[in-house]
Amino acid sequence: MRTNNQWLLAAVLAVLLIAATWYCVSVWQATPMPLYGNIILAGAAIMILVSGCGLIALMFYSRRKGYDEPARSNRTTHE
């Protein structure tokens, strides 16, 4: 039963991927973008890539330095 559901899910996701790809290509070819639009799009893509890589690097740095560990205290609780 589980494998049938997995195949059905995979088929639905594949159909959605194909539909989204078809829509993107049809919109992309509808009207040409001027040169300044391509330059802005490339700059935005580069900035997103750099900021994403920077955030991942900060995540690894934080993990190695121990900043992600839970807070601990040596004090005893007073009841």
C-alpha positions in Angstrom: 0.0 0.0 0.0 2.8 2.4 0.9 4.6 1.9 -2.5 1.4 2.7 -4.4 0.9 5.9 -2.5 4.6 6.8 -3.2 4.2 6.2 -6.9 1.0 8.3 -6.9 2.8 11.1 -5.1 5.7 10.9 -7.5 3.4 11.0 -10.5 1.5 14.0 -9.2 4.7 15.9 -8.4 6.1 15.0 -11.8 3.0 16.4 -13.5 3.2 19.6 -11.4 6.9 20.0 -12.4 6.1 19.5 -16.1 3.3 22.0 -15.9 5.4 24.6 -14.0 8.2 24.2 -16.5 5.9 24.6 -19.5 4.4 27.7 -18.0 7.7 29.3 -17.2 9.0 28.6 -20.7 5.9 30.0 -22.3 6.0 33.2 -20.2 9.8 33.5 -20.8 9.4 33.4 -24.6 6.3 35.7 -24.7 8.1 39.1 -24.6 11.8 39.7 -24.9 13.4 41.5 -22.0 15.7 44.5 -22.6 19.4 44.3 -21.9 19.2 46.2 -18.6 16.6 43.8 -17.4 18.9 40.9 -18.0 21.7 42.7 -16.2 19.4 43.4 -13.2 18.2 39.8 -13.1 21.8 38.5 -13.2 22.9 40.9 -10.5 19.9 39.8 -8.3 20.7 36.1 -8.9 24.4 36.7 -7.9 23.4 38.6 -4.7 20.9 35.9 -3.7 23.6 33.2 -4.3 26.2 35.1 -2.3 23.9 35.9 0.6 22.7 32.2 0.7 26.3 31.0 0.8 27.1 33.5 3.5 24.3 32.4 5.7 25.2 28.7 5.3 28.8 29.6 6.2 27.6 31.5 9.3 25.6 28.4 10.2 28.6 26.1 10.0 30.8 28.7 11.9 28.2 29.0 14.6 27.9 25.2 15.0 31.7 24.8 15.2 32.1 27.5 17.8 29.4 26.0 20.0 27.0 28.9 19.8 24.1 26.4 19.0 24.5 24.4 22.2 21.8 24.8 24.8 22.5 27.2 27.7 23.9 25.5 30.8 24.3 26.7 34.3 26.2 25.4 37.3 23.9 27.0 39.8 21.6 24.8 41.8 17.9 25.6 41.9 16.4 27.0 45.1 13.0 25.7 46.0 
